[in-house]
Each structure stands twice: as C-alpha cells, then as structure tokens.
Amino acid sequence: MAHRSWLPSAWLGSKGEEHPFAALREQIDTIFDDFDKGILNREGGFAIRSNVSETDKDVCITAELPGITEKDVDVSITGNRITIKGEKKTEEEEKGEEENRTFRRIERYSGSFERMMTLPFDIDPDTVAAEVKDGVLTVTIPKPPEEVTGTRKVEVKKAK
C-alpha cells in the first residue's frame, strides 16, 4: 500500500520532495509512537509514570511501578535531589504436551528504571517516608521549616 502524504499538494516540492512541515509531522508522530509504547523507555528499561503534588507542609511523589515490591526499589536523597531507581525481573515458565510432543517455554525479562527529581529545597533524608502498595510507590517529603508557608488571603480592593 502506497504511503499518501497528509500534506496539501502545494506544500510538496516540484520534484516531489516534502516540505519541512512533513519532517515536523514525522517527528511528532515518532514522539507519539514512543509514548504509545507504554512502560518501556528507549534504553530498554522501564519508564516511571509519576505525579508530584504539594501542600504547605510537604511534597508527595507517587510513581506507578506495577509488579514492583519494596525490595525492588531504591529511593535515595542527595541535597535537593531525589532518585527513585530499581530493577524488575520476570520469569514465566510453561510446560505441557501438544500433539504427542512435550514442550517447555521459559521467558525471562528484566529491566531497570530510574527517575531523578530536583526540589527547590534541600531534603532531610531522615524525614522522608516511602512505601509501596499495590504497585504504587508513595514518597512523602516534608518541607523544611523555612519553606513551610501558610496560605494567606489577599484583600482585593476596587481601584480608585
């Protein structure tokens, strides 16, 4: 099946070469294709999907790590940087018989993951809490006292 350009024919060059918009479209398609691949990143490891939320008192990071236990993940702190990394190893084995033949299938897969985040304050590692539940890692990082601010309402006045 021939590939048909989505670009208007006026955007194609006189010799059929594509306009720079075609190259841009191809790059954007590649980005979305990579996104659609899901949990694997370009290096063959796992991409960590995470959320960061903040309150007046702490920062909370949640990361989706399906199939990962607390033994498979490492959380470390250096200054204002937090690093979440680990490795997932999977092995599946199947034995059986088909048409008078015995078979054995073993599939092994392993991949590593790592995600670093920088916060606007130094992190006290002794106050950080991390737990894994149902494949979700939750890391709670208390803010230092000088960073803790209460929300204050500002009065809005009518201009004169």
Backbone torsions as a table, in degrees:
resi	resn	phi	psi	omega
1	MET	NA	128.3	-178.5
2	ALA	-74.0	142.9	178.4
3	HIS	-82.4	127.5	-179.8
4	ARG	-108.3	129.6	-179.0
5	SER	-70.3	142.5	176.2
6	TRP	-83.5	-8.7	-178.0
7	LEU	-77.1	147.1	173.4
8	PRO	-60.9	146.6	-177.0
9	SER	-59.8	-26.4	178.5
10	ALA	-65.5	-21.0	-179.3
11	TRP	-86.5	-9.0	178.1
12	LEU	-85.9	143.2	-179.9
13	GLY	-69.4	172.5	-177.3
14	SER	-64.6	-28.3	-179.9
15	LYS	-99.9	14.9	178.2
16	GLY	87.7	-1.3	178.3
17	GLU	-70.2	150.5	-175.5
18	GLU	-84.9	150.6	178.3
19	HIS	-71.6	158.4	177.9
20	PRO	-54.5	-26.0	177.4
21	PHE	-63.3	-30.1	177.9
22	ALA	-66.6	-41.4	177.7
23	ALA	-64.2	-40.0	177.5
24	LEU	-61.8	-45.0	179.3
25	ARG	-60.2	-41.3	179.7
26	GLU	-64.1	-40.6	177.9
27	GLN	-64.7	-42.5	179.1
28	ILE	-64.9	-42.0	176.6
29	ASP	-59.5	-39.5	178.8
30	THR	-63.4	-41.7	178.3
31	ILE	-60.3	-46.6	-179.5
32	PHE	-68.7	-34.7	176.0
33	ASP	-62.5	-43.6	177.9
34	ASP	-62.7	-40.6	179.2
35	PHE	-62.8	-40.9	-177.9
36	ASP	-69.6	-17.4	-179.8
37	LYS	-67.5	-14.5	171.7
38	GLY	85.5	-124.0	-165.3
39	ILE	-78.6	-17.4	-178.6
40	LEU	-89.2	138.0	175.5
41	ASN	-98.5	-179.8	-174.6
42	ARG	-62.8	-29.9	-178.1
43	GLU	-82.1	1.9	180.0
44	GLY	89.0	-1.7	177.3
45	GLY	-92.0	-171.4	-179.2
46	PHE	-94.0	139.5	172.8
47	ALA	-87.5	133.1	-179.8
48	ILE	-94.4	119.4	174.5
49	ARG	-91.3	122.6	-173.7
50	SER	-139.0	159.6	174.8
51	ASN	-125.4	144.9	175.5
52	VAL	-124.3	127.2	176.5
53	SER	-126.8	158.7	-174.7
54	GLU	-139.4	140.5	171.1
55	THR	-120.3	-176.6	176.9
56	ASP	-64.2	-26.4	-172.4
57	LYS	-105.3	-24.1	-176.5
58	ASP	-154.2	171.1	174.1
59	VAL	-117.5	134.1	-178.5
60	CYS	-120.8	125.8	177.1
61	ILE	-111.7	127.1	172.6
62	THR	-117.2	135.3	-178.9
63	ALA	-130.7	131.9	178.2
64	GLU	-82.0	117.2	-179.7
65	LEU	-133.0	70.4	-175.3
66	PRO	-58.5	133.7	177.5
67	GLY	80.4	1.2	-177.7
68	ILE	-94.8	138.0	174.3
69	THR	-107.1	173.8	-179.8
70	GLU	-61.8	-23.9	179.2
71	LYS	-75.3	-20.7	-176.0
72	ASP	-92.2	-6.8	-173.0
73	VAL	-122.5	145.2	179.0
74	ASP	-127.4	129.5	176.5
75	VAL	-116.7	124.1	179.8
76	SER	-132.4	154.3	-176.7
77	ILE	-122.4	134.3	172.2
78	THR	-137.6	105.0	-179.7
79	GLY	63.9	-114.4	179.4
80	ASN	-104.4	14.6	-177.1
81	ARG	-113.3	134.4	174.7
82	ILE	-114.1	136.2	179.9
83	THR	-122.2	129.2	175.8
84	ILE	-114.7	120.9	179.8
85	LYS	-148.0	163.9	179.3
86	GLY	174.9	-168.8	-178.6
87	GLU	-145.5	140.5	177.3
88	LYS	-115.0	129.5	177.8
89	LYS	-121.9	132.9	-179.7
90	THR	-131.6	138.9	174.8
91	GLU	-138.4	127.8	177.2
92	GLU	-120.3	136.0	178.8
93	GLU	-129.7	136.8	178.9
94	GLU	-135.6	131.6	177.2
95	LYS	-124.2	150.4	178.2
96	GLY	177.7	-172.5	177.6
97	GLU	-132.0	139.5	176.9
98	GLU	-141.2	126.4	176.5
99	GLU	48.1	52.1	178.3
100	ASN	63.1	21.4	176.6
101	ARG	-120.7	136.6	175.1
102	THR	-91.4	136.9	178.1
103	PHE	-132.8	156.6	176.5
104	ARG	-142.4	126.1	-179.1
105	ARG	-122.7	126.8	175.9
106	ILE	-125.8	125.7	176.3
107	GLU	-119.4	127.0	177.9
108	ARG	-118.8	140.5	177.1
109	TYR	-143.6	137.0	173.5
110	SER	-142.2	150.7	179.4
111	GLY	-159.5	148.0	179.6
112	SER	-106.5	163.0	177.6
113	PHE	-141.9	152.2	176.8
114	GLU	-157.3	137.6	178.5
115	ARG	-143.0	126.7	177.1
116	MET	-114.1	140.4	176.8
117	MET	-133.4	140.9	178.1
118	THR	-109.7	129.2	179.0
119	LEU	-103.5	160.1	-176.6
120	PRO	-80.4	13.6	178.4
121	PHE	-147.9	157.2	175.5
122	ASP	-70.1	140.0	-176.0
123	ILE	-98.9	131.1	173.8
124	ASP	-87.1	106.5	-175.1
125	PRO	-61.5	-23.5	-179.6
126	ASP	-72.1	-15.0	-178.0
127	THR	-103.7	-5.7	-176.7
128	VAL	-80.4	135.6	177.1
129	ALA	-117.2	134.7	179.1
130	ALA	-135.5	135.2	177.5
131	GLU	-147.4	151.4	178.2
132	VAL	-114.8	130.3	175.9
133	LYS	-144.8	125.6	177.7
134	ASP	52.3	40.9	176.9
135	GLY	78.0	12.6	178.1
136	VAL	-121.4	122.7	175.9
137	LEU	-90.1	130.6	176.2
138	THR	-120.3	122.3	178.6
139	VAL	-118.2	122.8	179.2
140	THR	-110.5	123.9	-176.5
141	ILE	-117.9	106.5	177.6
142	PRO	-65.8	142.2	175.9
143	LYS	-78.3	147.5	175.1
144	PRO	-67.6	155.8	-175.6
145	PRO	-52.0	-37.0	-178.7
146	GLU	-70.6	-16.2	178.9
147	GLU	-95.2	-18.2	-178.1
148	VAL	-73.9	120.7	179.5
149	THR	-130.4	140.2	175.3
150	GLY	-85.2	150.6	176.6
151	THR	-78.6	129.8	178.9
152	ARG	-119.8	137.4	178.7
153	LYS	-83.1	135.9	178.8
154	VAL	-104.5	130.8	-179.5
155	GLU	-72.3	132.6	177.3
156	VAL	-102.5	123.3	-176.7
157	LYS	-110.4	155.1	176.2
158	LYS	-76.8	135.1	179.2
159	ALA	-69.2	146.9	-178.7
160	LYS	-88.1	NA	NA
